[in-house]
Amino acid sequence: MTSWRPPTREPDALRAALHDYLRNRAAQVFLAKAATLQSLGRAEVLMSNGRNLTVDLRISPVDITKFANRATVVFAVEGHAAESGTGYEVAGRIVLDRKTLAYLSIEVSPTVINSTSRTT
């Protein structure tokens, strides 16, 4: 039997901000009946390190499956994020309990796609 375990370390400021964005915005799409790519909208998020992160992600349902004996819907996550001088391509997935609409898993993987180094 699969059981929940707490994270072994705190996520970095970038991943934590992306998780918050997804938790706050993705619920609006889960209740929609359309099984298509859905934009979560552009937002500016304050990261735990005090910097601003601009986020624009989309999600789309990709699978209906079971997770720890619960019926789930799996959503793919894609989009972009940017902070001062660095742009990221974001990919990931969300696993949602179909009955309770609770998040069972949120995974994001930001990849640097451009960066400008500052000279002093």
N, C-alpha and C positions, 0 to 999 in steps of 0.2 A: 504494500500500500504506500502510495506517495503521500508525504505530509509536508506542510509548509515549514520552511526554515528561515530564520531571519538572515539578512545579508551579513556576510563575514566582515565587510568593511563599508564605510560610508561612501556613496558614490561621489565622484568629483563634481565640482560646481556646474560644469556643462551638462553632464548626464542628469544631475538632480533637477536642473531647470527644465530639461526636455521631459523628464518624468512628470513634473508638476504641470507643464503645458498639456501633456496628453491626458492626465487624470482630470484636469479642469475642462478640457474642450471636447474630448472624444465621446463623452456620454450623449451629446446632442445627436450624433450619427447612429448610435446603437439602436435607438428607438425608431429610426427611419426604416421604412421597408425596402428602400432602394438598395440593390446589391451591386453598387457601382463605386467607382473612386469618388470619395467625398473630401472636399477641402475643409480643414479645421480653421482656416483663416490665419491671417498674419497677426502676430502679437509681439510686443516688446516685453521681455521678462527680466526681472532683476535677479541675477545669480547670487549665490551665497557669498561670493568673493567681492560683491559690490559692483561688478560690471554689468552692463546691459547686454542682453542677447536678443536678437531679432529672429523669430521663428516663423516658418511657414511650412506646415506639414499636411499631408493627405493620408487618408487610410482607406483601405478597401477590404471587404471580406474575402478570405481565400479558402477557408475550410470550416466544416462543422465536424467536431470530433469529441472525444472524451478526455478529461484531465482529472486524475484522481477520482474516478467514478462519477464525475459531473459532466453533464452535457455542456459543451462550450462552442463558441464561435471564435475563430482565429482571424485577426485582421493584420494585413501587411501595412507597414508604416513607411512612408517615403517623403522626401522633401529636403529643405535647406534651412540652415541656421547661420547666423553671422554675428560676430562680436567685433570689437574694434580691431581691424587689421587682419582678421581671419574668417574665412568662409568654410562652411562644413556641408557635406552631403550627408543626410541622415537616412538610415535604413533601420528597420526593426520589425517588431510584431507585438501585438496585444492579444492576450487570451482572456476572454470574457465568459463568465458563467451565464448560461442562457436563462436560467430560472431567476437568479437574484440580481443579475447585471453587475455583479462584483468583479473587479479585476483580479484574475488569478496570476497573471504575469504581464509585465511590461518590460520589453527589451528594446534598447536603442543603441545604435552603433554610429557615432559621428565620425566621418573621415574628412580630414583637412583637404580641401580642393584648391584653395589659394590662401596665400599668406603674404603680407607685406611686412618686412622688417623695418623697424624704426632705427634711425641713426641719430645719435646725439652729438 
